[in-house]
Amino acid sequence: MFSPGPDELARAARLVAAVEDGQGRGAGAVTFEGEMADEAMAATARLSLEQRAAYPAPPSA
């Protein structure tokens, strides 16, 4: 009920990838989907992804 949906999780994965790509090029922050994103935002996104992996959604009825 309060966990992120598939679209939010997909966005989180894209954000993490964008930040990690930027870090690989030496950037401290990147532009992601029109907004600034940095390691703090990526860390929050990673946490959401990790929590979803640890507690997968129950099958739909």
C-alpha positions in Angstrom: 0.0 0.0 0.0 2.7 2.5 0.9 5.6 0.9 -1.1 6.7 2.4 -4.4 5.0 1.2 -7.5 6.7 -0.2 -10.6 7.1 3.2 -12.2 8.7 4.7 -9.2 11.1 1.7 -8.9 12.0 2.0 -12.6 12.7 5.7 -12.1 14.8 4.9 -9.0 16.9 2.5 -11.1 17.4 5.0 -13.8 18.4 7.7 -11.3 21.0 5.4 -9.7 22.4 4.5 -13.2 22.6 8.2 -14.2 24.4 9.2 -11.0 26.8 6.3 -11.2 27.5 7.2 -14.8 28.2 10.8 -13.8 30.4 9.7 -11.0 32.4 7.6 -13.4 33.0 10.8 -15.4 34.0 12.7 -12.3 30.7 14.6 -11.8 29.4 15.2 -8.3 25.9 15.8 -9.7 24.0 15.1 -12.9 20.9 16.3 -14.7 18.4 13.6 -14.5 15.0 13.9 -16.2 15.3 17.7 -15.9 16.4 17.8 -12.3 19.7 17.8 -10.4 20.5 14.4 -8.9 23.5 13.6 -6.7 24.7 10.8 -4.5 22.3 11.6 -1.7 19.3 11.1 -4.0 20.9 7.9 -5.5 21.4 6.5 -1.9 17.7 7.0 -1.2 16.8 5.4 -4.5 19.1 2.5 -3.8 17.4 2.0 -0.4 14.0 1.8 -2.1 15.3 -0.7 -4.6 16.9 -2.8 -1.8 13.8 -2.8 0.3 11.7 -3.9 -2.6 14.1 -6.7 -3.3 14.0 -7.8 0.4 10.2 -7.6 0.6 8.7 -8.4 -2.8 5.1 -7.5 -3.4 2.6 -10.4 -2.8 1.1 -11.9 -5.9 -2.0 -10.2 -7.2 -5.3 -11.9 -6.6 
